[in-house]
Amino acid sequence: SVWHERLKLTVEGGLRTTMVNDEPFDLLLFAHALLAVVDNDFAAAKDILGRECFPTFGRTRDALASLWKAAVEGLAAQQTGKQRSELTPAEARAARVAAPVPRSIGCPYATLYCEDYW
């Protein structure tokens, strides 16, 4: 769709641009991971989400966790030759249990430890 292409171009441009402390903004990283899930590149989504902290997401950790779970389920489906929607509830749960949401996602303590972020 046109919106997918616009978001893709925005993320690509944003990731090439120097940001604060040479780090891209959390929203761009989130959009990058979201695009990876939409494009069925679940390993890339897990990589992005797993290596970043997302300090500005602090209390919206659930959005990051949901995206992580979608990537984990998608990767499990790919490994079994299925679509993500074809996983049984037991298979999806087993995948999520095998690869739990990293504790670092969303920095649940962002307000305590990342006060100088801005």
C-alpha positions as CSV (number, residue, x, y, z in Angstrom):
1,S,0.0,0.0,0.0
2,V,1.0,3.6,-0.3
3,W,1.2,4.0,3.5
4,H,3.5,1.1,3.8
5,E,5.8,2.6,1.2
6,R,5.7,6.0,2.8
7,L,6.5,4.5,6.2
8,K,9.3,2.5,4.7
9,L,10.9,5.6,3.0
10,T,10.6,7.6,6.3
11,V,12.2,4.9,8.3
12,E,15.0,4.4,5.8
13,G,15.7,8.1,5.7
14,G,15.5,8.5,9.4
15,L,17.9,5.7,10.1
16,R,20.5,7.2,7.8
17,T,20.2,10.6,9.5
18,T,22.4,11.5,12.5
19,M,20.2,11.7,15.6
20,V,20.8,12.6,19.2
21,N,24.1,11.0,20.3
22,D,24.2,9.2,16.9
23,E,21.3,7.0,17.9
24,P,18.0,6.8,16.0
25,F,14.8,7.9,17.8
26,D,12.8,5.1,19.5
27,L,9.8,5.7,17.3
28,L,11.9,5.1,14.1
29,L,13.3,1.9,15.6
30,F,9.8,0.8,16.5
31,A,8.6,1.5,13.0
32,H,11.6,-0.3,11.6
33,A,10.7,-3.4,13.7
34,L,7.0,-3.1,12.7
35,L,7.9,-3.0,9.0
36,A,10.1,-6.1,9.5
37,V,7.1,-8.0,11.0
38,V,4.8,-6.8,8.2
39,D,7.4,-7.9,5.6
40,N,7.8,-11.3,7.3
41,D,11.4,-10.6,8.3
42,F,10.8,-11.8,11.9
43,A,14.5,-12.4,12.7
44,A,15.3,-8.7,11.8
45,A,12.4,-7.6,14.1
46,K,13.7,-9.7,17.0
47,D,17.2,-8.3,16.4
48,I,16.0,-4.7,16.4
49,L,13.8,-5.1,19.5
50,G,16.4,-7.2,21.4
51,R,19.3,-4.9,21.0
52,E,17.6,-1.6,21.7
53,C,16.4,-0.2,25.0
54,F,13.6,2.2,23.9
55,P,13.8,4.5,27.0
56,T,11.2,6.9,25.7
57,F,8.7,4.0,25.6
58,G,8.9,3.5,29.4
59,R,5.3,2.8,30.2
60,T,4.2,1.7,26.7
61,R,6.3,-1.4,27.0
62,D,3.2,-3.5,26.1
63,A,3.4,-2.3,22.4
64,L,7.0,-3.4,22.2
65,A,6.2,-6.7,23.9
66,S,3.3,-7.4,21.5
67,L,5.6,-6.7,18.6
68,W,8.3,-9.0,20.1
69,K,5.7,-11.8,20.5
70,A,4.5,-11.3,16.9
71,A,8.1,-11.7,15.7
72,V,8.6,-14.8,17.8
73,E,5.4,-16.4,16.6
74,G,6.2,-15.5,13.0
75,L,9.7,-17.0,13.2
76,A,8.3,-20.2,14.7
77,A,5.7,-20.4,11.9
78,Q,8.4,-19.9,9.2
79,Q,10.5,-22.6,10.8
80,T,7.5,-25.0,10.5
81,G,6.5,-23.9,7.0
82,K,3.3,-22.3,8.1
83,Q,1.9,-18.8,8.1
84,R,1.7,-17.1,11.6
85,S,-2.1,-17.3,11.5
86,E,-1.8,-21.1,11.0
87,L,0.0,-21.7,14.3
88,T,-2.2,-23.5,16.9
89,P,-2.6,-21.7,20.2
90,A,-0.4,-24.3,21.8
91,E,2.4,-23.8,19.1
92,A,2.2,-20.0,19.5
93,R,2.4,-20.3,23.3
94,A,5.3,-22.7,23.1
95,A,7.2,-20.2,20.8
96,R,6.5,-17.3,23.3
97,V,7.7,-19.4,26.2
98,A,10.9,-20.4,24.3
99,A,11.7,-16.8,23.5
100,P,10.2,-14.6,26.3
101,V,10.1,-10.8,26.0
102,P,13.6,-9.4,26.9
103,R,13.5,-7.6,30.2
104,S,15.4,-4.7,28.6
105,I,12.6,-3.9,26.1
106,G,10.9,-0.6,27.0
107,C,13.2,0.1,29.9
108,P,10.5,-0.3,32.7
109,Y,12.8,1.8,34.9
110,A,13.2,4.6,32.3
111,T,12.0,7.3,34.6
112,L,14.4,6.2,37.3
113,Y,17.6,5.6,35.3
114,C,17.2,7.6,32.1
115,E,16.4,11.0,33.5
116,D,19.1,12.6,31.4
117,Y,18.0,11.0,28.1
118,W,16.9,14.3,26.6
